Amino acid sequence: WGRGADSFISMIYERLILMRDLMAADGSIYVHCDWRVNHLLRSVMNEVFGHRHFVNEIVWRRKQAQAWSADQFGVTNDTLFYYSRGEAHTFKPIYSRD
């Protein structure tokens, strides 16, 4: 997003409100973000969906860290925020065939 974090958060706030209003009562939403805005996005999602509807924060590690210079640690993870629309939400686990 080339216009900065404030512009991004303003844009995503409006879209999250629209998505919430279109969701079923038992619906849920997953939103992906990186380290630059995850703290801001979680605050916005708490405001839009309510902190009681926060279900989980899913963090996954990348195979290789991204470092922009030799004098800092590389970025190794991304985040998914999982929120529900209401008190009762539908969760469908993913099964793998081993």
TIDRENNU-889770 format. One record per atom (N, C-alpha, C): atom name; x, y, z; residue in one letter; chain; residue number from 0. Coordinates in nm, 3 decimals. Each point is the difference from the previous one (the first is absolute). Example, Ala and Ser with C-alpha at 12.3 -4.5 7.8 and 13.67 -1.06 7.14 Angstrom:
N/1.319/-0.569/0.780/A/A/0
CA/-0.089/0.119/0.000/A/A/0
C/0.090/0.120/0.000/A/A/0
N/-0.035/0.105/-0.072/S/A/1
CA/0.082/0.119/0.006/S/A/1
C/-0.077/0.109/0.073/S/A/1
This chain:
N/0.086/-0.117/0.000/W/A/0
CA/-0.086/0.117/0.000/W/A/0
C/0.090/0.122/0.000/W/A/0
N/-0.004/0.078/-0.103/G/A/1
CA/0.095/0.108/-0.019/G/A/1
C/-0.031/0.130/0.072/G/A/1
N/-0.115/0.011/0.065/R/A/2
CA/-0.037/0.128/0.061/R/A/2
C/0.020/0.003/0.151/R/A/2
N/0.062/-0.101/0.055/G/A/3
CA/0.029/-0.002/0.143/G/A/3
C/-0.103/-0.077/0.080/G/A/3
N/0.038/-0.029/0.125/A/A/4
CA/-0.083/-0.083/0.088/A/A/4
C/-0.133/0.067/0.033/A/A/4
N/0.000/0.131/0.023/D/A/5
CA/-0.125/0.069/0.034/D/A/5
C/-0.102/-0.012/-0.112/D/A/5
N/0.046/0.018/-0.122/S/A/6
CA/-0.089/-0.011/-0.115/S/A/6
C/-0.052/-0.143/-0.015/S/A/6
N/0.087/-0.097/0.021/F/A/7
CA/-0.040/-0.140/-0.009/F/A/7
C/-0.106/-0.033/0.104/F/A/7
N/0.023/0.040/0.125/I/A/8
CA/-0.094/-0.030/0.107/I/A/8
C/-0.135/0.067/-0.026/I/A/8
N/0.001/0.121/-0.050/S/A/9
CA/-0.124/0.069/-0.034/S/A/9
C/-0.077/-0.077/-0.108/S/A/9
N/0.072/-0.045/-0.101/M/A/10
CA/-0.062/-0.076/-0.109/M/A/10
C/-0.055/-0.133/0.050/M/A/10
N/0.078/-0.073/0.079/I/A/11
CA/-0.042/-0.133/0.043/I/A/11
C/-0.115/0.009/0.102/I/A/11
N/-0.004/0.107/0.078/Y/A/12
CA/-0.107/0.020/0.097/Y/A/12
C/-0.137/0.002/-0.070/Y/A/12
N/-0.010/0.078/-0.106/E/A/13
CA/-0.126/0.008/-0.074/E/A/13
C/-0.039/-0.135/-0.060/E/A/13
N/0.096/-0.073/-0.051/R/A/14
CA/-0.027/-0.130/-0.061/R/A/14
C/-0.040/-0.105/0.105/R/A/14
N/0.063/0.006/0.117/L/A/15
CA/-0.036/-0.094/0.106/L/A/15
C/-0.142/0.023/0.049/L/A/15
N/-0.042/0.125/0.009/I/A/16
CA/-0.138/0.029/0.038/I/A/16
C/-0.096/-0.058/-0.102/I/A/16
N/0.029/0.019/-0.128/L/A/17
CA/-0.085/-0.055/-0.106/L/A/17
C/-0.004/-0.153/0.008/L/A/17
N/0.117/-0.062/0.017/M/A/18
CA/0.004/-0.147/0.009/M/A/18
C/-0.078/-0.050/0.121/M/A/18
N/0.014/0.067/0.114/R/A/19
CA/-0.075/-0.040/0.120/R/A/19
C/-0.150/0.007/-0.026/R/A/19
N/-0.044/0.108/-0.064/D/A/20
CA/-0.143/0.017/-0.025/D/A/20
C/-0.054/-0.103/-0.100/D/A/20
N/0.085/-0.054/-0.085/L/A/21
CA/-0.042/-0.099/-0.099/L/A/21
C/0.011/-0.144/0.051/L/A/21
N/0.070/-0.021/0.110/M/A/22
CA/0.022/-0.134/0.053/M/A/22
C/-0.126/-0.057/0.064/M/A/22
N/-0.012/-0.133/-0.006/A/A/23
CA/-0.106/-0.070/0.072/A/A/23
C/0.026/0.013/0.150/A/A/23
N/-0.103/-0.021/0.080/A/A/24
CA/0.012/0.011/0.145/A/A/24
C/0.103/-0.097/0.056/A/A/24
N/0.018/-0.115/-0.064/D/A/25
CA/0.098/-0.098/0.047/D/A/25
C/0.128/0.002/-0.085/D/A/25
N/0.020/0.106/-0.075/G/A/26
CA/0.116/0.010/-0.088/G/A/26
C/0.128/0.036/0.075/G/A/26
N/0.110/-0.016/-0.070/S/A/27
CA/0.130/0.036/0.054/S/A/27
C/0.087/0.055/-0.112/S/A/27
N/0.109/0.066/0.038/I/A/28
CA/0.088/0.063/-0.096/I/A/28
C/0.145/-0.021/0.043/I/A/28
N/0.084/-0.023/-0.099/Y/A/29
CA/0.144/-0.009/0.020/Y/A/29
C/0.063/0.115/-0.078/Y/A/29
N/0.088/0.076/0.064/V/A/30
CA/0.067/0.112/-0.066/V/A/30
C/0.150/-0.016/0.017/V/A/30
N/0.071/0.001/-0.112/H/A/31
CA/0.144/-0.016/-0.003/H/A/31
C/0.069/0.135/0.006/H/A/31
N/0.107/0.010/0.078/C/A/32
CA/0.081/0.122/0.002/C/A/32
C/0.143/-0.036/0.039/C/A/32
N/0.087/0.100/-0.011/D/A/33
CA/0.139/-0.022/0.038/D/A/33
C/0.034/0.089/0.120/D/A/33
N/0.126/0.001/0.038/W/A/34
CA/0.046/0.068/0.120/W/A/34
C/-0.021/0.151/-0.003/W/A/34
N/-0.014/0.058/-0.118/R/A/35
CA/-0.011/0.145/-0.008/R/A/35
C/-0.132/0.053/0.054/R/A/35
N/-0.107/-0.078/-0.012/V/A/36
CA/-0.132/0.051/0.041/V/A/36
C/-0.077/-0.095/0.091/V/A/36
N/0.059/-0.111/0.044/N/A/37
CA/-0.081/-0.096/0.075/N/A/37
C/-0.054/0.058/0.131/N/A/37
N/0.077/0.084/0.069/H/A/38
CA/-0.050/0.060/0.123/H/A/38
C/-0.113/0.099/-0.027/H/A/38
N/0.008/0.073/-0.110/L/A/39
CA/-0.105/0.094/-0.038/L/A/39
C/-0.125/-0.074/-0.047/L/A/39
N/0.020/-0.103/-0.080/L/A/40
CA/-0.113/-0.075/-0.055/L/A/40
C/-0.078/-0.071/0.111/L/A/40
N/0.070/-0.054/0.097/R/A/41
CA/-0.072/-0.067/0.110/R/A/41
C/-0.087/0.099/0.076/R/A/41
N/0.049/0.121/0.021/S/A/42
CA/-0.081/0.103/0.067/S/A/42
C/-0.125/0.034/-0.081/S/A/42
N/0.016/0.013/-0.132/V/A/43
CA/-0.114/0.031/-0.087/V/A/43
C/-0.099/-0.115/0.002/V/A/43
N/0.049/-0.123/-0.006/M/A/44
CA/-0.091/-0.115/0.000/M/A/44
C/-0.072/-0.013/0.133/M/A/44
N/0.067/0.033/0.111/N/A/45
CA/-0.068/0.002/0.129/N/A/45
C/-0.112/0.104/0.001/N/A/45
N/0.025/0.113/-0.063/E/A/46
CA/-0.103/0.104/-0.006/E/A/46
C/-0.117/-0.042/-0.089/E/A/46
N/0.029/-0.060/-0.113/V/A/47
CA/-0.105/-0.037/-0.096/V/A/47
C/-0.079/-0.123/0.047/V/A/47
N/0.070/-0.104/0.045/F/A/48
CA/-0.067/-0.125/0.036/F/A/48
C/-0.022/-0.014/0.151/F/A/48
N/0.071/0.076/0.080/G/A/49
CA/-0.006/-0.012/0.145/G/A/49
C/0.107/-0.095/0.050/G/A/49
N/0.066/0.037/0.109/H/A/50
CA/0.110/-0.084/0.050/H/A/50
C/-0.049/-0.137/0.045/H/A/50
N/-0.127/-0.012/0.036/R/A/51
CA/-0.054/-0.131/0.040/R/A/51
C/-0.011/-0.096/-0.118/R/A/51
N/0.002/0.054/-0.122/H/A/52
CA/-0.012/-0.085/-0.119/H/A/52
C/0.135/-0.034/-0.062/H/A/52
N/0.107/0.038/0.070/F/A/53
CA/0.133/-0.046/-0.040/F/A/53
C/0.008/-0.148/0.031/F/A/53
N/0.031/-0.081/-0.101/V/A/54
CA/0.006/-0.145/0.019/V/A/54
C/0.144/-0.046/0.014/V/A/54
N/0.088/0.048/-0.089/N/A/55
CA/0.138/-0.049/0.003/N/A/55
C/0.091/0.089/-0.082/N/A/55
N/0.126/-0.004/0.035/E/A/56
CA/0.107/0.061/-0.080/E/A/56
C/0.089/-0.115/-0.046/E/A/56
N/0.011/-0.014/-0.129/I/A/57
CA/0.077/-0.110/-0.058/I/A/57
C/0.127/0.059/-0.058/I/A/57
N/0.113/-0.047/0.049/V/A/58
CA/0.129/0.050/-0.046/V/A/58
C/0.073/-0.114/-0.068/V/A/58
N/0.047/0.023/-0.121/W/A/59
CA/0.077/-0.104/-0.065/W/A/59
C/0.136/0.052/-0.039/W/A/59
N/0.093/-0.090/0.005/R/A/60
CA/0.140/0.033/-0.027/R/A/60
C/0.031/-0.022/-0.146/R/A/60
N/0.071/0.095/-0.056/R/A/61
CA/0.047/-0.013/-0.137/R/A/61
C/0.121/-0.093/-0.004/R/A/61
N/0.024/-0.057/-0.115/K/A/62
CA/0.115/-0.089/-0.012/K/A/62
C/0.132/0.076/0.009/K/A/62
N/0.003/0.119/-0.057/Q/A/63
CA/0.121/0.082/0.007/Q/A/63
C/-0.037/0.139/0.048/Q/A/63
N/0.082/0.054/0.089/A/A/64
CA/-0.024/0.135/0.051/A/A/64
C/0.032/0.103/-0.107/A/A/64
N/-0.076/0.108/0.001/Q/A/65
CA/0.027/0.111/-0.090/Q/A/65
C/0.071/0.108/0.080/Q/A/65
N/0.123/0.028/-0.036/A/A/66
CA/0.077/0.106/0.066/A/A/66
C/0.037/0.104/-0.105/A/A/66
N/-0.026/0.126/0.035/W/A/67
CA/0.029/0.107/-0.095/W/A/67
C/0.141/0.057/0.018/W/A/67
N/0.064/-0.036/0.111/S/A/68
CA/0.139/0.040/0.021/S/A/68
C/0.065/-0.097/0.097/S/A/68
N/0.131/0.002/0.004/A/A/69
CA/0.074/-0.095/0.084/A/A/69
C/-0.004/0.037/0.148/A/A/69
N/-0.046/0.119/0.034/D/A/70
CA/0.003/0.043/0.140/D/A/70
C/-0.135/-0.014/0.071/D/A/70
N/-0.086/-0.090/-0.049/Q/A/71
CA/-0.128/-0.025/0.066/Q/A/71
C/-0.041/-0.145/-0.018/Q/A/71
N/-0.089/-0.045/0.087/F/A/72
CA/-0.056/-0.134/-0.015/F/A/72
C/-0.094/-0.002/-0.119/F/A/72
N/-0.010/-0.113/-0.064/G/A/73
CA/-0.092/-0.013/-0.112/G/A/73
C/-0.142/-0.023/0.048/G/A/73
N/-0.096/0.033/-0.085/V/A/74
CA/-0.141/-0.023/0.030/V/A/74
C/-0.029/-0.147/-0.031/V/A/74
N/-0.052/-0.073/0.097/T/A/75
CA/-0.018/-0.144/-0.016/T/A/75
C/-0.145/-0.047/0.003/T/A/75
N/-0.095/0.090/0.026/N/A/76
CA/-0.137/-0.049/0.013/N/A/76
C/-0.103/0.099/-0.055/N/A/76
N/-0.118/-0.053/-0.027/D/A/77
CA/-0.118/0.077/-0.036/D/A/77
C/-0.112/-0.039/0.096/D/A/77
N/-0.107/0.077/-0.001/T/A/78
CA/-0.109/-0.019/0.096/T/A/78
C/-0.135/-0.008/-0.070/T/A/78
N/-0.084/-0.089/0.049/L/A/79
CA/-0.142/-0.005/-0.037/L/A/79
C/-0.081/0.030/0.126/L/A/79
N/-0.093/0.094/-0.010/F/A/80
CA/-0.093/0.024/0.109/F/A/80
C/-0.132/-0.068/-0.036/F/A/80
N/-0.055/-0.069/0.097/Y/A/81
CA/-0.123/-0.077/-0.018/Y/A/81
C/-0.105/0.057/0.095/Y/A/81
N/-0.106/0.057/-0.056/Y/A/82
CA/-0.109/0.059/0.077/Y/A/82
C/-0.132/-0.061/-0.044/Y/A/82
N/-0.096/-0.001/0.092/S/A/83
CA/-0.135/-0.048/-0.033/S/A/83
C/-0.096/0.118/-0.005/S/A/83
N/-0.111/-0.020/-0.067/R/A/84
CA/-0.104/0.104/-0.010/R/A/84
C/-0.081/0.007/0.128/R/A/84
N/-0.030/-0.116/0.056/G/A/85
CA/-0.083/-0.006/0.120/G/A/85
C/0.057/-0.099/0.101/G/A/85
N/-0.080/-0.026/0.102/E/A/86
CA/0.045/-0.091/0.106/E/A/86
C/0.020/-0.142/-0.053/E/A/86
N/-0.092/-0.045/-0.084/A/A/87
CA/0.011/-0.135/-0.057/A/A/87
C/0.056/0.012/-0.141/A/A/87
N/0.110/-0.065/-0.023/H/A/88
CA/0.058/0.003/-0.135/H/A/88
C/0.030/-0.143/-0.044/H/A/88
N/0.007/-0.017/-0.129/T/A/89
CA/0.024/-0.131/-0.058/T/A/89
C/0.149/-0.016/-0.026/T/A/89
N/0.056/-0.110/0.047/F/A/90
CA/0.140/-0.031/-0.026/F/A/90
C/0.005/-0.136/-0.068/F/A/90
N/0.060/-0.004/-0.116/K/A/91
CA/0.013/-0.125/-0.074/K/A/91
C/0.148/-0.033/-0.011/K/A/91
N/0.047/-0.097/0.080/P/A/92
CA/0.142/-0.034/-0.002/P/A/92
C/0.043/-0.058/-0.135/P/A/92
N/0.126/0.017/-0.028/I/A/93
CA/0.059/-0.055/-0.122/I/A/93
C/0.065/-0.133/0.035/I/A/93
N/-0.037/-0.102/-0.073/Y/A/94
CA/0.057/-0.132/0.023/Y/A/94
C/0.097/-0.032/-0.113/Y/A/94
N/0.107/-0.066/0.037/S/A/95
CA/0.095/-0.043/-0.103/S/A/95
C/-0.002/-0.152/-0.009/S/A/95
N/0.026/-0.047/-0.118/R/A/96
CA/0.007/-0.146/-0.021/R/A/96
C/0.146/-0.041/0.009/R/A/96
N/0.031/-0.072/0.104/D/A/97
CA/0.139/-0.048/0.017/D/A/97
C/0.011/-0.146/-0.028/D/A/97
